[in-house]
Amino acid sequence: MNKNEFLNQLQVSLNGKLKASQVEDNIQYYNDYVEEQMRRGRTEKEIMETLGSPRLIARTILDASKESERIIAETESFGSDQTVPENDGAFRTRTNVPWLAKFLMAPKWVRTACGIVTLVGVCAVVIFLLKFLFPFLVILLIALFLRKLFWDWLR
């Protein structure tokens, strides 16, 4: 099997089961992978043998897609203060994973703004600590300098 046959079988296996953009992304990924491996000196036959069956790869992609959709649906349906039934009938409290997942799915500008706010806060704390510790640091540096002068004088 050559690269084109592999990509065609992969596309046929994924079409209708994923969004067109997801199918195209996966096809592009494997096309780029094969080309990169060929640039590194491997033959097309070796690469195809390493990759294996395009239908098996498609099955893996579909399973991963279903799992990610399940996680997203679960994340959106439960808040951090709700309970989820366990298999044995007991109830447990959800952890704080949903807010983290929602934060990671937030628009890039929101994540960037949060990063900037965090950075400014850390800088403010560092400046406050330096302002508070500055007199002690000056005294320590003077003491170390005098010690060095004394030791040099003794030699």
Secondary structure, DSSP 4 states (H G I P E B T S, - for coil): --HHHHHHHHHHHHBTTB-HHHHHHHHHHHHHHHHHHHHTT--HHHHHHHH--HHHHHHHHHHHHHHHHHHHHHHHH--TT-EEE-TTS-EEE--SHHHHHHHHTS-HHHHHHHHHHHHHHHHHHHHHHHHHHHHHHHHHHHHHHHHHHHHHHH-
